[in-house]
Amino acid sequence: MFVTFRTISKAGAPALGDVRQMGSGDTLVILPSATQRRDWGRYQDAIGQAVARGAEVHRTAQEAQA
């Protein structure tokens, strides 16, 4: 089984199709700046599909440090 770890922020995000295909064993981390994306609504829909397929979603309280 292949496990995926993806991050969504204002600066970058995986393709919407990749998020939709996430499922059991996969983890999606949402940084606070993600909601500032122009396409955030589309990502919300894709995240919902990933959760329905069993993916874990975590929202961080602060941006990752470089």
N, C-alpha and C positions, 0 to 999 in steps of 0.2 A: 504494500500500500504506500503510495506517494503522499507525503504531507506537505502542505504549502503554508508559508507564513508571508503575509502581505501587509503593507502599511499604506494608509491614505493620509495625505496632507495637502495643503494648498499647493505646495511646490511639485508634488508628484503623486501618481496613483497608478495601479495596474489597470490594464484594459477592462472595460465594463464586463465584457464577456468572460474574462478570467475570474472576476469577482462572482459573477452569476454561477459559474461552474464549481465554486468552492463547496465543500461538503464536510462530512464527518472526518474529524482529525485535522482539519485546516483551521488556521487562526488568522483573523483580520484585526489589525490594530488601527484605530482611528485617532489621529492627532487632533487637537483643538482647531487648528487652522483649516482642517478639511471642510468645515461648514462654510468657509469663505470661497470655495471653488464655485465657478459659474455653473458647473454641471453637478452640483451637490445633489439636487433632486433625483437625477438619474442614478447617482451612486446609492442614494437611500433605497431606491427600488432594487438595485442589484444586491445590496446588503441583505434586504429582506428575503430575497431568493436564496442567498447563501445560507442564511439562518434556517430557512425551511429545509434545506438539504443537510443540515447538521453542523455547519461551521460555527466556530466560537468567534464572538466579536468582543473586543475590549476597547474602551475609550480611555485615553490617557488624560490626566489632569493638566499636563504641560507638554510643550514641544520637546522633542529629543534634542540633546546637546550634541553639537558637532565635534 
